[in-house]
Amino acid sequence: MSHSCMFRFLWAHWPWWLAGAWVGLWLVPLARIIPRKVLQCCKAPLHAWQGPGGGLEQPIPLVRRLWVPVVNASLWACAADTASHPTFWATLPGVSLASTLVLLALIDWDTTLLPDWVVLPLGVAGLVSSYAGFTPHSLLVSVVSAAVVLGLMGGLALVFQRIKGESGIGGGDLKLLAALATWWGVVGVLYVVLWASLLTVVWYVVWRRFKGLNSQAEWPFGPAIVVAALVWGLQAASIPP
């Protein structure tokens, strides 16, 4: 992209850049507040839920307060640029989906949790968007897709657990994939799972090699799902109907 094209892109969507950056600033503390409230409601110890990010008792890294607003602002601008109709209501579903996925990635990275408080509304929003015509399929297809993904991935996880004696995918991951199916259907989610699986293997090996991993920390699948889903969503939105 040339400098002139980049300038026109920034100028055309500057309100979304600013709004996305402001929301991104709030995503960082929310990623700590929400899981803390969830664990407190369940009377679960905070230290027992620890991902590569160090858990809820570690201070929020300064670099996170910088890159999250930048990434979220970029996602909002891209959503505005690829919206089928350049209106507020046509862009709102895309930016809401993007920010929710970023929030889930942050929570899962720190705690290995994907709270129902966030995942279930994401699925409901997908159903509403399908009903309103903001997704490429109908409400019925959206519902069926979520059920198929939940049944298929849940069945594979059950088979894996019986063979290996351990869970291959968490319940939160299953719910997240089902929620994404309301937005993109079965085929889209299968692509997301494929790329997320490859990404999480590479991510784990590199992180373990250069950063190390606390013996009490588990490796979450959610952040890889989020990265793959964001790439898939931007790619799908950029293809003209």
FIVOMI-163396 format. One record per atom (N, C-alpha, C, CB): x, y, z; residue in one letter. Coordinates in pm, whole numbers, padded with zeros to 5 digits, always signed. Glycine has a CB too. Layout:
% FIVOMI-163396
XYZa ...
***
This chain:
% FIVOMI-163396
+00086-00119+00000m +00000+00000+00000m +00089+00124+00000m -00097+00001+00124m +00067+00217-00096s +00147+00337-00104s +00111+00433+00009s +00128+00406-00240s +00198+00535+00027h +00174+00632+00133h +00044+00709+00110h +00291+00729+00144h +00015+00742-00017s -00108+00816-00046s -00231+00731-00017s -00109+00863-00191s -00225+00602-00051c -00337+00512-00022c -00356+00496+00128c -00315+00375-00088c -00244+00484+00200m -00252+00471+00345m -00312+00596+00406m -00113+00445+00404m -00274+00713+00357f -00329+00837+00411f -00479+00845+00385f -00258+00959+00349f -00522+00808+00263r -00665+00811+00233r -00742+00712+00320r -00689+00780+00084r -00681+00596+00346f -00746+00497+00431f -00762+00551+00573f -00665+00366+00433f -00656+00613+00626l -00662+00668+00761l -00764+00782+00769l -00524+00718+00804l -00762+00870+00667w -00851+00984+00669w -00997+00943+00654w -00813+01082+00559w -01024+00843+00571a -01161+00801+00547a -01225+00737+00671a -01165+00703+00432a -01143+00676+00755h -01199+00601+00868h -01147+00651+01002h -01167+00453+00853h -01108+00778+01008w -01051+00828+01133w -01146+00818+01253w -01009+00970+01116w -01280+00834+01237p -01365+00816+01355p -01357+00675+01412p -01509+00847+01322p -01348+00575+01323w -01338+00437+01370w -01202+00411+01433w -01362+00339+01255w -01096+00473+01382w -00966+00460+01444w -00970+00512+01588w -00860+00536+01363w -01024+00630+01607l -01028+00690+01740l -01116+00609+01834l -01079+00834+01731l -01235+00570+01787a -01326+00492+01871a -01265+00356+01905a -01461+00473+01800a -01200+00294+01807g -01139+00165+01832g -01025+00173+01932g -01089+00107+01703g -00945+00278+01924a -00836+00296+02020a -00890+00319+02160a -00747+00414+01978a -00997+00397+02171w -01057+00424+02303w -01114+00296+02364w -01168+00531+02292w -01184+00218+02283v -01238+00090+02333v -01123-00004+02368v -01330+00024+02227v -01017-00003+02288g -00902-00088+02317g -00839-00058+02451g -00800-00073+02210g -00839+00069+02491l -00786+00105+02622l -00866+00038+02734l -00788+00256+02641l -00997+00023+02714w -01083-00039+02815w -01077-00191+02812w -01226+00006+02796w -01040-00248+02698l -01032-00393+02691l -00925-00449+02785l -01002-00437+02547l -00817-00374+02805v -00707-00422+02888v -00752-00444+03033v -00590-00323+02884v -00811-00344+03101p -00857-00371+03238p -00975-00467+03243p -00896-00242+03305p -01063-00464+03143l -01177-00556+03141l -01131-00701+03137l -01266-00527+03021l -01018-00727+03071a -00965-00862+03062a -00920-00915+03197a -00850-00867+02964a -00904-00829+03295r -00874-00870+03432r -01000-00866+03519r -00765-00780+03492r -01085-00768+03498i -01203-00751+03582i -01301-00866+03563i -01273-00617+03551i -01329-00902+03438i -01430-01005+03410i -01392-01140+03468i -01451-01018+03260i -01272-01195+03439p -01241-01326+03498p -01232-01323+03649p -01110-01378+03441p -01190-01210+03706r -01185-01200+03852r -01326-01211+03910r -01119-01068+03896r -01423-01143+03847k -01561-01151+03894k -01616-01292+03877k -01648-01051+03818k -01583-01357+03764v -01631-01493+03739v -01579-01588+03845v -01588-01541+03600v -01450-01581+03876l -01391-01671+03974l -01441-01641+04115l -01239-01661+03970l -01465-01514+04143q -01519-01479+04274q -01661-01532+04292q -01517-01326+04294q -01740-01527+04185c -01876-01582+04192c -01875-01732+04214c -01954-01549+04064c -01774-01798+04157c -01760-01944+04172c -01682-01982+04297c -01691-02003+04050c -01635-01881+04369k -01553-01902+04489k -01429-01987+04458k -01636-01968+04599k -01369-01959+04341a -01248-02029+04298a -01126-01943+04327a -01255-02065+04147a -01017-02001+04370p -00895-01923+04398p -00836-01866+04270p -00791-02009+04469p -00795-01740+04277l -00741-01674+04158l -00612-01738+04111l -00718-01526+04187l -00530-01783+04204h -00398-01837+04165h -00409-01971+04094h -00310-01851+04289h -00524-02036+04104a -00539-02168+04042a -00560-02159+03892a -00655-02242+04105a -00590-02040+03843w -00617-02022+03699w -00506-01935+03641w -00758-01958+03674w -00411-02002+03580q -00292-01931+03533q -00251-01981+03396q -00176-01948+03633q -00246-01889+03301g -00199-01919+03167g -00060-01863+03146g -00294-01865+03063g -00014-01860+03022p +00119-01805+02994p +00133-01659+03035p +00150-01818+02847p +00020-01586+03041g +00025-01446+03081g +00051-01424+03228g -00101-01381+03044g +00047-01531+03308g +00085-01518+03449g -00029-01514+03547g +00164-01397+03466g -00155-01514+03500g -00267-01512+03592g -00311-01372+03629g -00232-01587+03716g -00408-01365+03720l -00470-01238+03756l -00394-01163+03863l -00609-01261+03802l -00300-01228+03927e -00227-01164+04035e -00101-01093+03986e -00190-01266+04140e -00070-01109+03859q +00045-01040+03801q +00002-00903+03749q +00108-01125+03687q +00088-00802+03756p +00053-00670+03700p +00036-00675+03549p +00160-00566+03737p -00047-00589+03497i -00069-00584+03353i +00056-00527+03286i -00193-00497+03319i +00112-00598+03188p +00233-00548+03121p +00206-00415+03052p +00284-00651+03017p +00302-00324+03060l +00287-00193+02999l +00269-00205+02848l +00408-00105+03030l +00341-00298+02786v +00333-00311+02641v +00192-00349+02597v +00433-00414+02591v +00118-00418+02683r -00019-00455+02648r -00108-00332+02641r -00076-00554+02750r -00082-00236+02726r -00162-00113+02724r -00135-00031+02598r -00132-00027+02849r -00028-00064+02527l +00006+00007+02404l -00045-00067+02280l +00157+00026+02395l -00019-00199+02272w -00052-00268+02148w -00199-00301+02135w +00027-00395+02137w -00269-00322+02246v -00412-00356+02235v -00492-00242+02172v -00469-00389+02374v -00478-00115+02217p -00551-00007+02148p -00515+00007+02002p -00525+00124+02218p -00387-00013+01967v -00345-00002+01827v -00409-00113+01744v -00191-00008+01816v -00403-00235+01793v -00462-00348+01719v -00613-00331+01708v -00429-00482+01788v -00677-00292+01817n -00823-00277+01813n -00864-00165+01719n -00879-00250+01954n -00791-00054+01720a -00820+00056+01627a -00804+00011+01483a -00729+00177+01655a -00701-00068+01455s -00679-00117+01319s -00792-00210+01275s -00544-00190+01310s -00837-00296+01367l -00946-00387+01334l -01075-00310+01307l -00968-00487+01447l -01100-00206+01384w -01221-00125+01362w -01215-00054+01227w -01239-00021+01475w -01098-00001+01192a -01085+00068+01064a -01101-00030+00948a -00949+00138+01054a -01046-00150+00962c -01061-00252+00857c -01206-00296+00845c -00972-00373+00886c -01274-00309+00959a -01415-00347+00955a -01498-00240+00885a -01468-00369+01096a -01466-00113+00911a -01537-00004+00844a -01509-00003+00695a -01499+00130+00905a -01386-00038+00658d -01346-00036+00518d -01408-00149+00438d -01196-00042+00507d -01432-00263+00503t -01484-00380+00434t -01633-00402+00454t -01410-00502+00479t -01699-00313+00528a -01843-00329+00550a -01918-00322+00418a -01896-00220+00647a -02023-00404+00406s -02099-00408+00280s -02168-00277+00250s -02201-00519+00285s -02204-00205+00356h -02266-00072+00340h -02195+00022+00436h -02423-00076+00367h -02146+00135+00389p -02069+00227+00474p -02157+00305+00571p -01991+00323+00388p -02228+00234+00655t -02313+00296+00755t -02272+00248+00893t -02461+00266+00728t -02315+00321+00993f -02280+00285+01131f -02332+00147+01167f -02336+00388+01228f -02459+00119+01136w -02519-00007+01178w -02463-00126+01103w -02668-00001+01160w -02415-00105+00981a -02354-00215+00905a -02214-00247+00956a -02348-00181+00757a -02147-00147+01013t -02010-00166+01063t -02008-00214+01207t -01932-00037+01051t -02112-00179+01283l -02115-00212+01426l -02097-00361+01456l -02245-00165+01485l -02163-00454+01384p -02142-00596+01415p -01997-00639+01400p -02228-00682+01326p -01930-00592+01295g -01792-00631+01271g -01697-00582+01379g -01747-00581+01138g -01713-00455+01420v -01623-00401+01522v -01651-00465+01658v -01636-00249+01530v -01778-00494+01684s -01812-00560+01812s -01753-00700+01818s -01965-00567+01830s -01762-00773+01707l -01704-00907+01700l -01553-00901+01722l -01736-00973+01565l -01486-00808+01655a -01340-00797+01665a -01296-00767+01808a -01289-00688+01570a -01359-00670+01872s -01320-00633+02008s -01350-00745+02108s -01391-00505+02050s -01461-00814+02088t -01494-00925+02177t -01391-01036+02166t -01634-00980+02146t -01345-01064+02044l -01243-01166+02025l -01110-01125+02090l -01223-01194+01875l -01074-00999+02076v -00951-00952+02141v -00962-00966+02293v -00923-00804+02103v -01078-00931+02347l -01100-00943+02491l -01086-01089+02537l -01239-00890+02529l -01146-01181+02461l -01138-01323+02496l -00995-01375+02489l -01227-01404+02405l -00919-01329+02390a -00780-01372+02378a -00699-01327+02499a -00717-01315+02248a -00719-01204+02545l -00647-01153+02661l -00682-01233+02786l -00678-01005+02681l -00811-01259+02805i -00855-01334+02923i -00798-01476+02921i -01009-01340+02931i -00807-01542+02807d -00761-01680+02797d -00610-01689+02813d -00803-01741+02664d -00538-01592+02762w -00392-01592+02772w -00347-01582+02918w -00333-01476+02691w -00418-01504+02996d -00381-01486+03137d -00431-01600+03225d -00434-01354+03189d -00551-01652+03196t -00618-01741+03292t -00660-01876+03236t -00738-01672+03346t -00651-01898+03106t -00705-02017+03036t -00856-02025+03052t -00639-02146+03090t -00921-01913+03077l -01066-01907+03088l -01126-01840+02965l -01109-01833+03215l -01240-01892+02919l -01322-01825+02819l -01461-01812+02880l -01325-01905+02680l -01486-01703+02953p -01608-01691+03033p -01735-01690+02949p -01603-01565+03117p -01837-01761+03000d -01969-01758+02935d -02024-01617+02928d -02067-01849+03010d -01983-01532+03023w -02030-01394+03025w -01997-01321+02896w -01970-01319+03142w -01893-01366+02827v -01851-01302+02702v -01883-01389+02581v -01700-01272+02706v -01861-01520+02593v -01879-01610+02479v -02025-01620+02437v -01824-01749+02512v -02115-01638+02533l -02256-01655+02498l -02316-01532+02432l -02335-01690+02622l -02291-01410+02482p -02339-01292+02409p -02282-01281+02268p -02304-01167+02486p -02160-01331+02248l -02102-01331+02113l -02185-01418+02019l -01957-01380+02117l -02229-01534+02068g -02314-01620+01987g -02451-01558+01962g -02331-01753+02054g -02508-01495+02064v -02638-01428+02046v -02626-01315+01945v -02689-01373+02182v -02515-01242+01951a -02493-01133+01854a -02483-01188+01712a -02366-01054+01890a -02423-01307+01698g -02416-01369+01566g -02553-01406+01513g -02329-01492+01572g -02638-01455+01602l -02776-01489+01561l -02853-01363+01521l -02850-01562+01676l -02838-01257+01601v -02907-01131+01570v -02856-01074+01438v -02888-01028+01684v -02725-01080+01417s -02668-01030+01292s -02717-01109+01172s -02515-01033+01298s -02732-01241+01189s -02784-01324+01080s -02929-01287+01050s -02774-01473+01116s -03006-01264+01155y -03146-01225+01136y -03157-01089+01067y -03218-01222+01272y -03064-00999+01099a -03067-00864+01042a -03004-00857+00903a -02996-00769+01133a -02944-00968+00857g -02886-00969+00724g -02742-00923+00716g -02966-00886+00635g -02673-00917+00831f -02533-00873+00831f -02435-00988+00811f -02501-00803+00961f -02483-01111+00807t -02399-01226+00777t -02448-01287+00645t -02403-01333+00893t -02365-01368+00580p -02405-01421+00449p -02505-01534+00453p -02285-01468+00378p -02557-01570+00571h -02654-01678+00578h -02770-01638+00668h -02588-01807+00631h -02875-01718+00664s -02998-01687+00736s -02986-01725+00884s -03118-01760+00672s -03086-01686+00960l -03089-01719+01102l -03095-01870+01123l -03208-01652+01170l -03172-01940+01041l -03184-02086+01054l -03049-02153+01030l -03290-02141+00956l -02980-02111+00926v -02848-02167+00897v -02750-02136+01010v -02794-02111+00763v -02762-02017+01068s -02676-01979+01179s -02696-02071+01299s -02704-01834+01219s -02822-02099+01331v -02853-02188+01444v -02803-02329+01417v -03004-02190+01472v -02831-02379+01297v -02789-02515+01262v -02637-02526+01261v -02846-02554+01124v -02569-02424+01211s -02423-02426+01207s -02364-02436+01346s -02370-02301+01136s -02419-02359+01440a -02369-02363+01577a -02389-02501+01638a -02440-02257+01663a -02507-02561+01612a -02534-02694+01665a -02442-02799+01604a -02680-02732+01641a -02418-02789+01474v -02331-02886+01406v -02188-02875+01458v -02333-02864+01254v -02138-02754+01470v -02001-02734+01519v -01988-02785+01663v -01961-02585+01512v -02086-02754+01746l -02081-02798+01885l -02084-02951+01893l -02198-02738+01964l -02170-03013+01812g -02178-03159+01813g -02054-03224+01755g -02300-03204+01737g -02005-03171+01645l -01888-03229+01578l -01763-03216+01663l -01866-03163+01442l -01732-03095+01706m -01610-03074+01783m -01621-03138+01922m -01582-02924+01796m -01741-03136+01979g -01759-03201+02108g -01743-03351+02098g -01896-03167+02165g -01792-03410+01988g -01775-03553+01967g -01630-03591+01949g -01854-03597+01846g -01556-03513+01871l -01414-03540+01853l -01337-03526+01985l -01355-03445+01748l -01376-03426+02067a -01310-03409+02196a -01338-03527+02288a -01356-03278+02263a -01459-03580+02282l -01494-03696+02364l -01416-03819+02322l -01644-03724+02355l -01404-03841+02191v -01326-03955+02141v -01180-03942+02182v -01336-03965+01986v -01125-03821+02168f -00986-03797+02207f -00966-03825+02356f -00945-03654+02173f -01062-03783+02437q -01050-03802+02581q -01053-03950+02618q -01162-03728+02654q -01135-04028+02549r -01143-04171+02579r -01016-04244+02534r -01265-04232+02512r -00955-04196+02426i -00834-04261+02376i -00711-04220+02457i -00812-04228+02228i -00697-04091+02479k -00577-04038+02545k -00593-04022+02696k -00542-03904+02485k -00716-04020+02743g -00737-04003+02886g -00732-03860+02932g -00636-04081+02961g -00728-03765+02839e -00726-03624+02873e -00804-03546+02769e -00582-03571+02885e -00850-03428+02809s -00934-03348+02720s -00849-03284+02611s -01008-03240+02800s -00894-03295+02487g -00822-03235+02376g -00860-03090+02353g -00844-03314+02252g -00978-03050+02400i -01024-02913+02382i -01119-02880+02496i -01094-02894+02243i -01107-02759+02548g -01187-02720+02662g -01330-02683+02626g -01122-02605+02732g -01415-02681+02728g -01554-02644+02706g -01571-02502+02657g -01633-02663+02832g -01486-02412+02706g -01492-02274+02660g -01455-02262+02513g -01402-02187+02742g -01358-02341+02470d -01319-02340+02328d -01433-02390+02241d -01194-02427+02306d -01502-02494+02285l -01616-02548+02209l -01725-02442+02195l -01672-02674+02278l -01754-02374+02304k -01858-02271+02299k -01817-02155+02209k -01888-02219+02441k -01688-02120+02212l -01640-02012+02127l -01653-02050+01979l -01495-01978+02160l -01617-02173+01945l -01629-02218+01806l -01775-02221+01762l -01566-02357+01788l -01864-02263+01852a -02007-02263+01819a -02057-02120+01799a -02087-02333+01930a -02008-02027+01882a -02047-01886+01867a -01998-01831+01733a -01990-01801+01982a -01876-01867+01694l -01823-01821+01566l -01902-01880+01450l -01675-01858+01554l -01956-01999+01468a -02035-02062+01362a -02161-01983+01331a -02072-02205+01400a -02213-01910+01430t -02331-01827+01403t -02296-01711+01310t -02390-01772+01534t -02169-01675+01304w -02124-01567+01217w -02082-01617+01080w -02008-01493+01282w -02009-01730+01075w -01944-01772+00951w -01983-01911+00903w -01797-01767+00969w -02067-01981+00977g -02108-02113+00932g -02004-02221+00962g -02135-02110+00785g -02038-02344+00926v -01955-02459+00958v -01821-02452+00885v -02027-02589+00923v -01824-02422+00755v -01701-02422+00675v -01602-02319+00729v -01732-02393+00528v -01650-02201+00761g -01561-02098+00813g -01495-02141+00943g -01638-01970+00835g -01572-02205+01032v -01516-02249+01160v -01415-02361+01140v -01628-02296+01254v -01439-02450+01044l -01342-02557+01019l -01209-02500+00971l -01398-02655+00915l -01214-02397+00889y -01090-02330+00849y -01022-02266+00969y -01119-02223+00742y -01100-02204+01056v -01045-02141+01176v -00977-02246+01264v -01155-02068+01255v -01041-02360+01283v -00984-02467+01366v -00853-02517+01306v -01084-02584+01382v -00850-02535+01174l -00729-02583+01107l -00612-02489+01131l -00754-02599+00959l -00631-02362+01101w -00522-02265+01115w -00489-02239+01261w -00558-02135+01047w -00589-02243+01348a -00562-02223+01491a -00480-02338+01548a -00694-02209+01568a -00506-02460+01502s -00430-02576+01549s -00283-02564+01509s -00491-02706+01494s -00259-02526+01384l -00121-02509+01339l -00053-02394+01414l -00116-02482+01188l -00126-02286+01433l -00069-02169+01499l -00035-02197+01644l -00166-02052+01490l -00123-02268+01715t -00099-02290+01857t +00021-02382+01880t -00222-02349+01923t +00046-02475+01787v +00164-02562+01799v +00291-02479+01783v +00160-02675+01694v +00296-02397+01679v +00413-02312+01656v +00430-02213+01771v +00400-02237+01522v +00320-02153+01811w +00322-02055+01919w +00378-02117+02048w +00181-01999+01944w +00331-02237+02081y +00375-02305+02202y +00525-02336+02198y +00296-02435+02223y +00571-02390+02085v +00712-02426+02072v +00801-02303+02085v +00738-02496+01939v +00765-02195+02016v +00845-02073+02020v +00844-02012+02160v +00794-01970+01918v +00727-02006+02222w +00716-01946+02355w +00794-02027+02459w +00568-01934+02396w +00779-02160+02448r +00850-02246+02543r +01002-02233+02525r +00806-02394+02525r +01044-02213+02402r +01188-02204+02373r +01248-02073+02421r +01211-02219+02224r +01180-01962+02399f +01239-01832+02427f +01189-01765+02555f +01213-01741+02312f +01068-01798+02598k +01012-01732+02716k +01001-01824+02836k +00877-01675+02684k +00995-01955+02811g +00972-02049+02920g +00825-02050+02959g +01058-02012+03041g +00787-02144+03044l +00648-02157+03084l +00644-02210+03226l +00570-02251+02988l +00572-02140+03311n +00555-02183+03449n +00495-02322+03454n +00467-02084+03526n +00547-02405+03544s +00500-02544+03552s +00353-02553+03589s +00583-02620+03653s +00298-02449+03654q +00158-02448+03692q +00067-02392+03582q +00140-02367+03819q +00127-02336+03480a +00048-02272+03374a +00007-02373+03267a +00127-02157+03311a -00115-02358+03218e -00164-02438+03107e -00154-02356+02978e -00310-02484+03131e -00154-02426+02865w -00145-02355+02738w -00285-02341+02679w -00052-02429+02639w -00333-02218+02659p -00469-02196+02609p -00478-02208+02457p -00519-02060+02652p -00592-02254+02410f -00618-02264+02267f -00691-02141+02215f -00700-02389+02236f -00755-02068+02306g -00836-01954+02267g -00766-01846+02189g -00893-01895+02384g -00645-01801+02231p -00577-01696+02155p -00550-01734+02010p -00447-01660+02222p -00513-01860+01986a -00491-01904+01848a -00621-01904+01769a -00428-02044+01845a -00731-01944+01834i -00862-01938+01769i -00894-01794+01731i -00972-01996+01861i -00867-01702+01822v -00898-01561+01797v -00817-01506+01680v -00871-01478+01923v -00687-01534+01678v -00603-01485+01568v -00652-01541+01435v -00455-01523+01591v -00677-01672+01431a -00726-01735+01308a -00862-01680+01268a -00734-01887+01324a -00949-01656+01367a -01082-01604+01338a -01077-01461+01284a -01168-01608+01464a -00989-01378+01339l -00977-01241+01291l -00925-01237+01148l -00885-01160+01382l -00826-01322+01120v -00772-01328+00983v -00880-01378+00887v -00647-01420+00976v -00952-01482+00928w -01058-01535+00843w -01168-01432+00821w -01117-01662+00905w -01206-01362+00929g -01312-01263+00917g -01274-01149+00823g -01346-01208+01052g -01151-01098+00834l -01107-00990+00745l -01099-01039+00601l -00970-00935+00790l -01052-01161+00583q -01041-01216+00448q -01179-01237+00386q -00962-01348+00449q -01271-01291+00466a -01407-01314+00415a -01478-01184+00385a -01488-01395+00515a -01455-01081+00467a -01522-00953+00446a -01468-00880+00324a -01508-00864+00568a -01343-00906+00289s -01282-00837+00175s -01324-00895+00040s -01132-00841+00188s -01385-01015+00041i -01429-01077-00084i -01566-01023-00120i -01433-01233-00072i -01583-00963-00237p -01713-00909-00274p -01816-01018-00289p -01703-00829-00403p -01944-00994-00250p -02047-01096-00262p -02078-01126-00406p -02171-01052-00190p 
***
